């Protein structure tokens, strides 16, 4: 018998015999020392793959393999010996690959790029798990859908140019009609017409139990980005726990796709006035993400617009981006997302000025010493001196003599 072509899809395997059977093994797992999986067998007839049989199989047990092979003879007719040989290949190789995991490599033989490739800079980079979190009503889903439309179509968003790819949107929060309406209004606001390669799937239950099916669809359809909305319901058995976060990130990483997770605000962060904001629940959410964005928004009752500050609070291997001030306007037939001026942002959203901005303000009326600046800012001299040296390296200020500093206009 000819050797099959074996294609891995996450932990799934597809065995393909040219002009012969096609066998898919999914949901491979270990139970009490034995390897189990769901095995589906198809056979080519007149250019099509016709389904023969699908069942749960204990791949570690000879009796289970033989019973499966006998059923294939009943369904299709070829020799029992041939089907037994096929099932031996499928089961043995599935078990070996499951226990082996990914092969080890020589690290200095791995090709790499000098910089991390952008998917839609600064919000999403390739193979860099990203989390966007914030309070309800902060525009997280609207913003994520706008990112999805831009990436799927290749159209610019807020002047940022994406690297286009089809997008898969997994939604535990809303429904098809709600998201279709939001996407239609965003398309109008972005002046985009026609079909967009943005696939939607209404989700129920735990993501961890559906990752094999998601991985298969991602591979078959060629999606480059997956959006999870939202993490709480995707890990609903214990969304605040470390295990839920680790399982979700590990599972999504195994699909080998760019992904964005939407999450809610941690209750401690919400209670302390959003100082040091964090996503809801386990710190492993924050630690596992490579980039984390905090969406802080405010809208007045009865108004059709909200102001949102997108703040990049974490960026592993990435330079943290500057905060982005946005205004989202919900018109009757369209939704418009645009960058706005900081001066237009409500103070509650904008927050207080940074130390750099405060130092620049203190130097507006002329040169000052570190002591004079610290007194004006009610800050420590050591902290002011450290910040001034950073500003000096960025050519924001200059040192006139041993004591006096001046802002560069």
N, C-alpha and C positions, 0 to 999 in steps of 0.2 A: 504494500500500500504506500502511496506517495505521502510525503511529509506535509502536514498542514501549515498554512500561514497562521501564526498566532499574533493577534493584535490585542494589547492590553488597553483597557479603558477604565482608569482608576483601578479598582480592585477586580473589575470585571475582565473576562477574557473572551475573545471571539476566535474560534477555530474554524478555518476555512480551507476545505479540500477542493482543489480545482476540479470542476465538473463532478463534484461529490457533495457531501453534507456540509451544512453550516451549523455550528454548535455554539450557542452563547451561554456562558456561565456567569451568573450574577449573584449578588448577596452572599458572597463567599465568607464564611465565618467559622470559628472554632467553638464546638460545644463538647465539653467533657473529654477533651483530647482528640476529638474526631472533627474532620473538616466537612462542612455541609455547604450546599449551594443550590440555587435554582438553575436547572439545566433545560434549555429549549433547543430542540433539534428541527432543522428544516432541510429539505432536499430539493435540488435544482431539477426542474422539469420545464422544458421548452422556454428556457431563458428566465424563468421565475423561481424564487425560493418558496416552496410550499411548506407550511407548518405540518410537522408530523406529531410531535409529542412534547409536552413540557411538564416537569414535576420537580418536587424537592428531592434531593438526592444526598445520601450519606456517601460522599466520595471516598471515604476511608474504608468502607466495607465492601468486600468482594460480592457478597450476596446482593447488596443493593445495586451494584453495577450490573450484575448478571440479570437481575429482575428488570432493570431499565432496558437492557439490550433485548431481552425477550419481548418486551412491549413494543420496541421499535420494529422487530420482525413481524409482529402481529399487524402493526399499523402500515408497514411498507412492503415487507416481503423478502428483501435480500437476506443473505445467509447470516445465521446467528454468529458464526465465527468472525465475520467481517465487522458486525456491530460490536461484538465484545472487544475487538482490537481498537475500534474507534473510541469506545468508552474508557478503555485502559489508558489510551493516550490523553484523553481529555482530563480524566481524574488525576492521574499521576502528575501531569504538568501543572494542573491547577493547584494541587497541594504543594508542590515544590515552590511555585511562585509565591503563594500565600505566605509560606514560612520563610522564604528568603527575603522578601521585601525588595526594596530597590537595591541594585548592585552598588558596591563601593567603587570609587573612582580615584585616580591620582589628581589632586586638586590643581597642580600646576599645568595639567593638560586640558583644563576646562577653559574654553574660550569665553571672554567676557568683554563687555563694552566699557569704555572709560566713564560713562555716566549712565544713570538709570533712565531708561526710555520712558517718555511721557505718553500717557493715554489722553489726558486732558489737563495739562499743567495749569495751575498748581494743585488741582483738586484730586487727580487720580493718575498714578504712575503704574507702569506695567509690572506685574508680579509683586506689587506692594499693597497688601491688604489695608483698606482704608475704612475708617468709621466716621460717620457724621452723626452727632447726637445733639440733643437740646430739648427744651420743654415742648409740650404740645402746642401747636399753633405757631411754631417758629419757622414754618415753611420748609421743613426738611424734605418731605416727599415731593413737593413742588420743585424744589431745587434739584433733587436727585433725578426726577423725570426730565428736567431740562438738560442735565448732564447726559442722560441716556439718549435723548433726541439728538443732541449735538454729536455724540460719539457714533451713533448709528448712521447718521446722514453725512458726517464730515463737515457740517456747517459750523461756523464759529459761534462761540458762546461767550459773551462779555469780552469780546475781542480775542479770546483764547482759541487757538486752532487745535482741534483734536486729531489723534491718529485713529481713523475710522475703523469700526468693526461692528458686526451685528451684536445686539445686546439682549440678554435674557433677564426679565424682571420677575422675581419671585415674591409674591405678595400675600402676607398673612393679615393685612389690615383692612383692605377695602374690597372691591369686587371689579369685575370686568368693565361694567358700564361706568362706574365712577372714574376709573383710571383712563378709560377711553375718552371721556369728556375732558378730563384734565389735560391729556396729551393733545387733543384737538385744539384746545384753547392756547396751549403753549406753542403749538405749531403756528397758529395764527399770529401770536405775539412775536415769534421768531421769523415770521414771513417764510415759512417752509411749507411746500405743497407736495402732494403725492404720497406714495407709500414710503414708510420708513421701516428698516429691518430691526424692529423692536418687538420681541416676542414676550407675551405676558402669560403667566401661569398663576391662577388662584391656588394658594397653598393651605393645607390643613395638616395638623399633626406636627411631629418633630422633623426638622430638616435632616437630622442624623440618620433617620430611618428611610430617607428617600434619596440619599446622595448617589446611590448607584444609578437610579433612573435619571437623575439630573445630569450626572456625568455622561451617560450615554447620549442624552439629547444634546448636550453641549458639544460633544465630539461629532455627532452625526450632522448637526446643523451648522457647526462652525462658529458658535458664539465666542466672542473674545472677551466679553465683560458680563458678569453676573451681579445683579443688585438684589440684596436681601432686605425686605421691608416687612416687619422689623424684627430685630434680634429677640425681643422678649417672647413673642409668640412662636418664633422658630425654635426656641429652646424652652418651651412652656412648662416642662416638668420641674425645672429649677432654674429659672432665668438668672437669678442672682448668684448662683454658685460657680465655683471655679471649674467644675467638671463640664458644665454646660458651655462655658466660653471656650475651653480647651478643645472640646469635641467639635464645636462648630468651626473654629479656625483650622484645626487639623483636617477636618473633612473637606473644607473648601480649598485648602492648600493642595490636597491630593488630586483635585480636579485639574489643577495647573491652568488656571484662568485668572484674569484680573477680576477683583471683586470689591464691591462697596457694600458696607453694612450700615443700615440706619438703626439708631438706638435712641432710648430716652435718657433723660437726665437722672443722675444719681440723687437719691432723696437727701443725702447729706449736703451735696453741692447746692441743691435748691434751697435748703434751709439756711445755709450760711451766706446767702446773697451772691452765689455763683463765684465765690473766691475759690481758686483752684478747681475748676469744674471737671467732673469725670462722668463717663457713661454709667448707667444704672448697674448696680450689682458688683460682681467680682472685679478686682483690679486686673485680672488676667485679660479682660477685654481691652483695656488700655495698653497693657504690656504686649499683647499678641499682635495688635495692629502696628503697621509700619508708619501710618499717618493717621492723625486724629484731628477732626474739625469740630469745633463747637459752634452751633448755630444759636445765636441769641436774638430773639425777635420781639417786636412790640407793634401792636396795631390798636387804634382807638375804636371803641364800640361804634358801629354804624358806618365806619369808614371802609373803603374798598381797597385799602393798601396797608402793607405792613413793611416795617424797616427791619432788616436783618444784618447783623454783623457776623460774618463767617471768619472765625478765628482758628488758625492752625496751631494747636497747642502741643503737637508732637510730630516729629518728622525724622524717624530713624534713617540714616544714610542719605537724608534729604535736607536741604536748607529750609528751615521753617519759613513759610511764606508770610508776607505781611497780611494783616487783617483786611478783609474785603467788605466795604460797606455797600449794601444792596437795598433797593426798593422793589417790592413785588406789588404790582397793581393788578387787581382782579376786575377786569371790565366785563361787560355783558357777554361778549363773544370771544374774548381773548385774555390771556394772562401774559403780562409783560414783566420780565426780570431785567433790571438795569442797574449798573453801578451808579451810586449817588455820592454826593459830597459829604464829608464827615460833618460839616457844619449843619447839614439838613437832618442828620440822624438825631432821634430823641436822646437826651442825656442818659436815660436809663439803659439804652442799648449801646450807645457809644462808649460809655464808661469814662473814667477819668483819664487825663493825659498821661503819657508815659514819662519816665524820668528824662529821656532825651528831649521830648517836647517841652517839659517844664524847664530844663536847662536852657533851651533855645529861647524860651520866653523870658527867663531871667537875664539873658544877655542882649535882649532887644534894644535896651537903652544905653548900651555901651559895655566895654570890657569890665570884668570883675575877677576877683580872686576866688580861689576855691572856698575860702572861709565865707566870703560874702554871698556866693551862690548857695552854699549849704544853709546859711541863715535865711535867705529868701525862700528856699524850698522847705525849710524846717526838716532838713535831711542830715545824714551823717557826712562829715567831710570825706571820710575814706570812700564811701559809696559814690559821692559826687566825683572825686578824683578818678576812680576806676572808670566811671561812665565817660568822663571827659577824654580819657586816653583812648577809649573805644571810638568815640566820636572823632578824635584826631586822626585815627587810622582810616576813617571813612571820609575824611576831609569835610566834616561838618563844622568843625571849630578849628581855630589856630591859637597857638600859644605865643603871646607877644613878647614876654620876658619870663623871668623866673617865677612870677606870681600871677600875672594877668592872662585871662583867656577872652577870646572874642569869637562870636559866631560868624561863619562864612555865609554870606548872602547868596 
